[in-house]
């Protein structure tokens, strides 16, 4: 796994090995010197250890071209990993170095003399892990069995260390005292879990480690909950390492401290130890910290701007931007692994469940792990989304559909599921099928819950495979302090933030995708708006959008700064200001008002995702007023005529009775027009677990007059999950409905009572609008809401309860949002005109939507 985005090549691996070897050599030198201070004679050092004082300053080596590929480690790297993989592994490895018969003994290093009986010098912290950097603290514990001269022994060790200038954190304790401190002091417990013997009595150190580890495991529920709260406070204080311009390499979220915490959690047996990817990310951050200490000559772990170029040069990276980009990748790797680890900890610390719920074998002999569907091909299991047993890995929409199901349910994707999808699932061809595009919109339309799911796909390399141009902006830092995030995270934040604005636009899918791509041009030289428009056009074609929609996306990305810059830098009372806006959005004739609508929504999403310094009520008010004036200037166009029926629809419409035709996901019904026909048909589809993606209602006029006699309903419906229903059974129920022999409402109510409904993620409230002057022959009701099973049924039933008949309808599901338009008339076939009646219809539909 290559984390570095610009390096010198082979020289970096050599320099990386030099860094690891330098830390290991310094650890060995410190150990020999400290052992001499304790009274253990080592080859080449006097009894008092004065001749063995290790250098605290810069390591004598070249750091040019350091760290190209975090996975490209050589023997020295592997030695470093072996010494620091887990809390216990580090100590065990160190113990073996001085064990009888070990290479150290064979080279003439004598065992502990009798004068050191009953006492041992133990390293904790970074020196215990052999990771001490030039500015790091030396953490030591002097263990003893109640020796009366322990104060003299301590003075013999501590004073030379202080005189050397090394910063020392020290304590003198018996095993029982150390054990009691570890039970109440989390920092002490974390240090003692990785304790490593330097010199002295082996048995004493073994007793300490065994006691501390036993206590840690026995009280794991309480201690891990405490550790989690401590980490959350630290993250809140230090911020996200991946997104900071001047990050704290050690304490920020995703930094070195988090890997040490993972090792402590692993010691409790609640979760696995950090894997190779996390260790590689940790080692890179450790190297950055090492070089930072050398370059600055200080112990600070904060990588400030003025030091970044020098550190990058010492590491063999092209510049400070590449350094920050590589740090961001390492930090995101650690954070992602940590998120999964803490979910396991939360499940472990949660109140105990019944044996069957925990997966014990029930009376049938089968394990009782609960699996409940959350979408087609996806089920929830133990708080995570995993693949259904019958999931089709050859389905090109599966990856995005499973991700969308997880985000909409507010659940994480199980790491094993993500790995399986990355390795085996088929990705969408170019152009994408509509199901894949809708799933992407649904994923991002879940709002903030989508961010973790997106990160899971990104960590597995799926985002770049789906959207190749994403690689150019991935982990790219933004040197503007107003920005809180890297470019790629900013784009995801903007897209998920736009989910709250989907009720404000007629095309929520274009708003969400436009938000995702608005800064995609920052990966190319030149004006990012101009370059980004080209990339957005290419990606729009790749995603399978219609040609005109691609042009809208291209225009939105090209002019995504138009409203903010014009509103804040021009006089909006000047007619030329509005003209500048209307002229810019005229690239797609007939879609000008829609583009203004999208630009206004994108300006809000972009500003909020940038940071508090980029958005405020004053700016929001100016943009809203400019958008309103531009829309007013563009008003007055003639709406397009309704689409004509095709020959097959006309043939069905000529039947006097009801006719039903089912072809794949397309359902066409022709029946005598009557009140409630639309919502009853939609109810039958909901009974068969079919989600309506589109619906069109047409009523061709009869030969005997202007009043329609036959209605043609055309649905596109897909299964909520699993396999589609039996077409014959669906057709039979539709015919029973047309013959008034099926009580749709009662059947739906029974189904609703039998379902366990998850809360899901918060969604914007529905919006119902009476569109003025949209038609002279009908009242136009527009509904924008979060899509859910039976939505069309609820809306249609509410309209029917108001005594209205649907003359025509255009129903669309765009991602997770429904945008439905109904042309309704009263019992006399006339539109509503009284404001009170219009208000009553609007409120009744809103009430039905909940």
TORNUNU-216942 format. One line per 3 residues: for each residue x, y, z of C-alpha. Coordinates in steps of 0.1 Angstrom, whole numbers. Layout:
<recs>
X/Y/Z | ...
</recs>
This chain:
<recs>
0/0/0 | 17/31/-12 | 9/61/9
34/86/-4 | 22/108/-34 | 56/121/-45
90/107/-35 | 126/101/-47 | 121/64/-52
147/38/-41 | 166/62/-19 | 136/65/3
136/29/13 | 173/31/22 | 168/62/42
137/47/59 | 158/17/70 | 184/41/84
157/58/105 | 144/25/119 | 180/14/126
189/47/143 | 160/43/167 | 169/7/174
206/15/179 | 197/44/203 | 173/21/223
201/-5/226 | 226/22/237 | 202/35/263
195/0/276 | 232/-7/281 | 238/26/298
208/23/321 | 217/-12/330 | 252/0/340
236/27/362 | 216/0/379 | 247/-20/386
247/-44/357 | 280/-45/340 | 278/-44/302
306/-48/276 | 323/-15/269 | 308/4/299
320/11/334 | 302/2/365 | 288/37/370
278/40/333 | 294/74/328 | 313/62/297
280/50/281 | 261/82/281 | 240/81/248
238/111/226 | 205/129/229 | 211/151/199
207/145/162 | 212/110/148 | 243/108/127
228/97/94 | 214/111/62 | 176/115/59
175/124/22 | 149/106/2 | 131/90/33
100/70/33 | 86/64/-2 | 63/35/2
51/26/37 | 47/-10/27 | 82/-11/11
100/-20/43 | 133/-40/44 | 148/-60/72
153/-30/95 | 117/-22/92 | 106/-57/100
128/-56/131 | 110/-24/142 | 77/-40/136
86/-71/155 | 97/-50/184 | 65/-29/185
35/-49/171 | 16/-55/203 | 19/-44/239
30/-79/250 | 50/-87/219 | 74/-57/225
81/-68/261 | 85/-105/252 | 110/-97/224
131/-76/247 | 131/-102/274 | 144/-127/249
174/-105/241 | 189/-110/276 | 177/-146/282
203/-173/288 | 216/-186/255 | 205/-156/236
228/-138/211 | 234/-110/236 | 247/-134/262
269/-151/236 | 284/-118/227 | 296/-115/263
268/-95/279 | 267/-109/314 | 235/-117/333
222/-95/362 | 246/-97/392 | 233/-106/426
235/-70/436 | 205/-63/415 | 183/-90/431
149/-77/442 | 151/-48/419 | 144/-42/382
145/-12/358 | 115/-12/335 | 108/10/304
73/21/296 | 60/43/268 | 79/50/236
112/35/249 | 94/3/259 | 83/0/223
118/10/210 | 103/41/193 | 120/68/212
126/98/190 | 153/125/195 | 129/147/215
109/120/233 | 107/115/270 | 123/86/288
97/68/310 | 112/45/336 | 99/25/366
122/11/392 | 105/-20/406 | 116/-35/439
106/-60/466 | 109/-36/495 | 146/-33/495
157/-8/522 | 184/7/499 | 160/13/470
163/51/474 | 201/48/469 | 195/26/438
171/51/424 | 195/80/429 | 222/61/411
199/58/380 | 180/91/380 | 208/116/386
230/106/357 | 199/107/334 | 190/142/346
226/153/341 | 225/140/305 | 197/164/296
172/137/287 | 137/144/299 | 128/118/325
94/106/338 | 102/82/367 | 86/63/396
98/38/422 | 72/11/432 | 67/-24/444
46/-47/421 | 16/-42/443 | 20/-4/443
23/-4/405 | -7/-26/402 | -28/-4/424
-18/27/405 | -26/10/372 | -61/2/385
-70/38/390 | -47/58/366 | -54/51/329
-22/66/317 | -2/45/341 | -21/14/330
-14/21/293 | 23/25/300 | 26/-7/322
7/-28/296 | 37/-23/273 | 64/-25/300
98/-38/289 | 125/-50/312 | 159/-32/308
178/-48/336 | 173/-65/369 | 153/-94/382
133/-112/355 | 107/-126/378 | 98/-92/392
90/-78/358 | 71/-110/349 | 49/-106/380
42/-70/372 | 32/-76/337 | 10/-106/346
-7/-87/373 | -14/-56/353 | -26/-76/323
-49/-98/345 | -65/-67/361 | -69/-51/327
-87/-81/312 | -108/-87/343 | -121/-51/344
-122/-46/307 | -157/-33/304 | -151/-4/329
-116/4/317 | -123/4/280 | -153/26/285
-131/50/305 | -104/48/278 | -130/56/251
-141/87/269 | -105/98/274 | -99/94/236
-130/113/227 | -119/143/249 | -85/142/233
-99/141/198 | -122/171/205 | -92/190/219
-67/181/192 | -88/177/161 | -85/154/131
-49/148/121 | -59/141/84 | -75/176/80
-53/199/100 | -28/223/83 | -6/222/115
-13/188/130 | -2/172/163 | 13/140/151
10/123/184 | -23/134/200 | -46/143/172
-73/119/160 | -56/94/138 | -22/100/153
4/79/170 | -14/78/203 | -44/61/187
-23/32/176 | -9/27/211 | -45/28/224
-54/1/198 | -27/-21/212 | -40/-17/247
-75/-26/235 | -61/-57/218 | -44/-67/251
-79/-70/266 | -88/-96/239 | -118/-75/228
-104/-66/194 | -75/-77/172 | -41/-59/172
-35/-33/145 | -30/-48/111 | -2/-43/86
-18/-12/70 | -22/5/104 | 13/-4/114
27/10/82 | 7/42/87 | 20/44/123
56/39/112 | 53/67/87 | 40/91/113
67/80/137 | 93/88/110 | 78/122/105
79/129/142 | 115/117/143 | 126/140/115
106/169/130 | 125/166/163 | 158/165/144
150/194/121 | 137/217/149 | 159/205/177
128/206/199 | 104/180/214 | 73/195/198
50/171/180 | 31/199/162 | 41/201/125
38/239/120 | 38/254/85 | 73/269/86
88/234/93 | 69/214/67 | 92/221/37
123/211/57 | 107/180/70 | 94/171/36
129/175/21 | 144/154/49 | 119/127/41
126/127/4 | 92/142/-5 | 86/168/-32
72/195/-10 | 51/203/20 | 18/196/2
29/160/-6 | 39/157/31 | 5/168/43
-12/146/17 | 7/115/29 | 1/123/65
-36/126/57 | -36/92/42 | -18/76/71
-41/93/96 | -73/82/77 | -60/46/77
-56/48/115 | -89/66/121 | -109/41/100
-94/11/118 | -100/29/151 | -136/35/143
-142/-2/137 | -123/-11/169 | -144/13/190
-176/-1/176 | -165/-35/188 | -157/-20/222
-191/-4/224 | -208/-37/217 | -186/-53/243
-194/-27/269 | -231/-26/261 | -256/-43/286
-255/-80/283 | -281/-96/261 | -298/-129/263
-278/-160/253 | -299/-164/221 | -294/-128/211
-257/-132/217 | -256/-161/192 | -259/-191/215
-275/-221/201 | -313/-222/204 | -336/-252/207
-332/-259/170 | -294/-261/173 | -289/-230/151
-272/-199/163 | -295/-169/171 | -276/-141/153
-303/-118/141 | -302/-107/105 | -327/-82/92
-329/-68/56 | -320/-31/51 | -320/-31/13
-317/-53/-17 | -286/-75/-12 | -279/-61/23
-288/-71/59 | -281/-58/93 | -261/-81/116
-248/-70/150 | -250/-33/142 | -233/-35/109
-244/-40/73 | -233/-72/56 | -241/-89/23
-273/-109/21 | -266/-146/15 | -282/-143/-20
-265/-111/-30 | -254/-111/-66 | -218/-100/-69
-222/-98/-106 | -247/-70/-102 | -229/-38/-113
-251/-17/-89 | -245/-39/-59 | -216/-20/-43
-234/14/-43 | -267/-1/-34 | -254/-19/-3
-235/13/6 | -267/33/2 | -287/9/23
-261/12/51 | -261/50/50 | -299/53/48
-301/29/78 | -275/49/97 | -252/18/100
-216/12/92 | -205/-13/65 | -188/-43/80
-150/-43/71 | -152/-78/58 | -181/-69/36
-162/-40/22 | -132/-62/15 | -154/-88/-2
-170/-61/-24 | -136/-46/-34 | -122/-80/-43
-152/-98/-60 | -180/-74/-69 | -186/-62/-104
-184/-24/-108 | -207/-4/-131 | -198/-3/-168
-196/30/-187 | -222/45/-188 | -235/34/-155
-269/17/-153 | -297/39/-138 | -298/17/-107
-261/24/-99 | -266/62/-104 | -296/62/-82
-277/43/-55 | -249/68/-55 | -275/97/-50
-292/77/-23 | -259/71/-6 | -249/107/-4
-285/117/2 | -284/100/35 | -266/131/49
-238/129/75 | -244/91/79 | -230/87/44
-195/100/54 | -184/69/73 | -198/46/46
-180/66/19 | -148/64/39 | -151/26/40
-154/24/2 | -125/49/-1 | -102/29/22
-109/-2/1 | -100/17/-31 | -135/15/-45
-142/53/-49 | -112/58/-72 | -123/27/-92
-158/41/-95 | -146/77/-102 | -110/76/-115
-107/114/-114 | -112/113/-76 | -75/103/-73
-64/138/-82 | -82/154/-52 | -79/126/-27
-62/138/5 | -52/170/-13 | -47/197/14
-61/232/10 | -37/259/22 | -65/282/30
-72/284/67 | -109/289/60 | -111/254/48
-116/227/74 | -110/197/52 | -89/182/24
-105/187/-11 | -120/152/-12 | -135/153/22
-148/188/15 | -166/175/-15 | -182/147/4
-192/171/32 | -208/194/6 | -227/165/-10
-240/151/22 | -248/186/34 | -268/192/2
-290/163/13 | -307/187/37 | -316/210/8
-332/186/-16 | -367/199/-8 | -356/233/-22
-348/220/-57 | -367/202/-85 | -337/179/-92
-321/167/-59 | -300/142/-78 | -282/170/-98
-278/191/-66 | -261/162/-48 | -238/152/-77
-231/188/-85 | -220/193/-49 | -198/162/-50
-180/175/-81 | -180/212/-77 | -143/214/-66
-131/184/-86 | -110/207/-108 | -86/214/-79
-67/184/-89 | -57/201/-122 | -37/233/-129
-55/265/-138 | -89/278/-128 | -105/249/-109
-140/260/-120 | -131/258/-157 | -112/226/-154
-138/211/-131 | -165/217/-156 | -147/195/-181
-142/167/-155 | -179/170/-144 | -190/166/-179
-169/135/-184 | -181/120/-151 | -217/129/-159
-214/109/-191 | -197/81/-171 | -226/80/-146
-251/77/-174 | -270/110/-170 | -290/122/-200
-272/146/-223 | -291/177/-212 | -285/167/-175
-248/165/-182 | -249/200/-196 | -266/212/-165
-240/195/-143 | -212/211/-164 | -228/245/-160
-233/241/-122 | -197/232/-117 | -184/259/-140
-204/286/-122 | -206/272/-86 | -190/305/-73
-212/327/-94 | -238/335/-68 | -215/339/-38
-190/361/-56 | -216/382/-74 | -238/386/-43
-209/398/-21 | -189/418/-47 | -216/435/-68
-246/457/-62 | -276/434/-65 | -299/464/-71
-280/471/-103 | -299/454/-132 | -266/444/-148
-259/422/-118 | -290/401/-124 | -283/401/-161
-248/387/-154 | -264/357/-136 | -291/350/-161
-266/352/-189 | -242/327/-173 | -270/301/-167
-283/303/-203 | -261/275/-215 | -289/250/-213
-320/266/-228 | -352/258/-209 | -333/249/-177
-322/283/-166 | -344/286/-135 | -335/251/-125
-297/259/-127 | -302/290/-106 | -320/268/-81
-292/244/-81 | -265/271/-78 | -283/286/-48
-285/252/-30 | -248/244/-39 | -237/278/-25
-252/269/9 | -238/234/9 | -203/246/-2
-203/274/24 | -213/252/53 | -188/224/43
-160/250/41 | -162/262/76 | -179/289/99
-156/316/84 | -171/310/49 | -208/312/58
-230/335/78 | -265/350/78 | -253/381/59
-239/361/30 | -268/337/30 | -293/365/27
-275/382/-2 | -273/349/-21 | -309/341/-15
-320/375/-27 | -299/374/-58 | -312/339/-67
-348/351/-62 | -342/381/-85 | -326/359/-111
-354/334/-110 | -380/362/-113 | -362/376/-144
-362/341/-160 | -399/335/-152 | -426/335/-179
-416/305/-200 | -442/281/-215 | -442/247/-199
-436/217/-222 | -466/197/-234 | -474/164/-217
-458/134/-234 | -480/116/-259 | -490/80/-253
-471/54/-273 | -490/28/-294 | -489/0/-268
-504/24/-242 | -531/35/-266 | -540/-1/-273
-544/-8/-236 | -564/24/-232 | -590/13/-259
-601/-16/-237 | -634/-9/-219 | -624/-29/-188
-591/-30/-169 | -559/-42/-185 | -526/-50/-169
-492/-56/-186 | -460/-65/-166 | -426/-65/-183
-397/-68/-160 | -398/-38/-137 | -424/-20/-158
-460/-22/-149 | -487/-7/-171 | -524/-4/-161
-552/8/-182 | -586/11/-165 | -617/33/-164
-607/66/-148 | -620/69/-112 | -611/84/-79
-583/66/-61 | -571/45/-90 | -535/58/-87
-530/53/-50 | -548/19/-50 | -525/6/-77
-495/20/-58 | -507/2/-27 | -508/-31/-45
-472/-26/-56 | -463/-18/-20 | -480/-50/-9
-456/-70/-31 | -426/-52/-17 | -421/-31/-48
-407/4/-45 | -420/28/-71 | -392/46/-88
-412/64/-114 | -449/67/-122 | -468/84/-150
-506/89/-152 | -522/99/-185 | -559/103/-193
-566/104/-230 | -599/121/-239 | -628/99/-248
-644/102/-282 | -677/114/-267 | -664/145/-250
-635/162/-232 | -638/143/-200 | -613/114/-198
-629/79/-197 | -598/57/-194 | -566/63/-174
-532/48/-183 | -508/43/-153 | -472/33/-160
-449/24/-131 | -413/15/-128 | -410/-5/-96
-381/-25/-81 | -380/-49/-51 | -373/-33/-18
-349/-62/-12 | -345/-98/-24 | -360/-113/-56
-389/-96/-74 | -424/-109/-67 | -442/-135/-89
-455/-115/-119 | -486/-137/-121 | -495/-130/-84
-489/-93/-89 | -511/-92/-119 | -538/-111/-101
-539/-87/-72 | -539/-57/-96 | -569/-72/-114
-587/-79/-81 | -580/-42/-71 | -596/-30/-104
-626/-52/-97 | -630/-39/-62 | -623/-73/-47
-591/-64/-28 | -590/-43/4 | -556/-27/-2
-558/-5/29 | -564/-34/53 | -536/-55/37
-511/-26/39 | -520/-20/75 | -514/-57/84
-481/-56/67 | -470/-24/84 | -478/-40/118
-456/-70/110 | -425/-50/101 | -398/-39/125
-389/-4/114 | -354/10/121 | -352/47/129
-328/53/101 | -310/86/96 | -326/120/101
-340/134/69 | -354/169/59 | -391/173/65
-414/168/36 | -426/198/16 | -460/202/-2
-464/231/-26 | -494/243/-45 | -478/255/-78
-496/286/-89 | -503/292/-126 | -488/259/-137
-521/248/-153 | -554/263/-162 | -573/231/-161
-561/215/-129 | -545/223/-95 | -509/213/-94
-496/198/-61 | -459/191/-58 | -446/168/-31
-409/165/-21 | -402/139/5 | -378/112/16
-387/80/-3 | -401/51/17 | -424/21/11
-460/32/4 | -452/69/0 | -473/72/-32
-501/53/-15 | -502/78/14 | -501/109/-9
-528/95/-32 | -550/85/-4 | -547/119/12
-557/136/-21 | -586/112/-24 | -598/120/11
-599/157/0 | -623/147/-27 | -598/152/-55
-591/131/-86 | -557/127/-101 | -559/137/-138
-522/133/-144 | -491/126/-124 | -454/126/-127
-436/107/-100 | -399/104/-98 | -375/89/-72
-341/105/-74 | -317/87/-51 | -335/86/-18
-358/116/-25 | -392/115/-42 | -403/145/-63
-439/139/-72 | -462/163/-92 | -500/157/-93
-526/174/-115 | -558/172/-95 | -594/183/-100
-625/183/-78 | -656/162/-82 | -668/186/-110
-636/182/-129 | -624/217/-121 | -593/231/-104
-595/244/-69 | -595/282/-66 | -603/290/-29
-572/297/-8 | -588/280/22 | -594/248/1
-558/249/-12 | -544/253/23 | -566/224/36
-553/201/8 | -517/210/15 | -519/204/53
-538/172/48 | -511/158/25 | -484/169/50
-502/152/78 | -504/120/58 | -466/121/53
-460/123/90
</recs>
